[in-house]
Amino acid sequence: MKIKEAKEKIKGMLNDPYGSGSINAIKRLFNALLDTSMGYDKTKDKSGPLGVLDLENMAALDAILSDRDARIELCHMVYYGDDE
């Protein structure tokens, strides 16, 4: 899926007034991203909030979210409760 199409799809879910299981999960995900500073960009006049993560931890989270295998590995660690 191309980024433009993906953004439109997610925007529609974020703006849905009724919600569903998947829509509510996407909304919670983006609220968590805001809580962890992932909407913050100091180069923009209108930036997201500077949440609880410092710049180094923001960079680490951004790297994990951008790498499918790393993201899945950490999701499995959280879900299954193991660290390997």
VENCORHU-V593693 format. One record per run of one state. SS is the DSSP state (@ for helix, = for strand, . for the rest). FROM is the first residue (numbers start at 1). LEN is the number of residues. Records with the same first field share a line. If there is no record, write none. Layout:
# VENCORHU-V593693
SS=FROM-LEN / FROM-LEN
This chain:
# VENCORHU-V593693
.=1-2 / 15-6 / 36-19 / 67-1 / 81-4
@=3-12 / 21-15 / 55-12 / 68-13
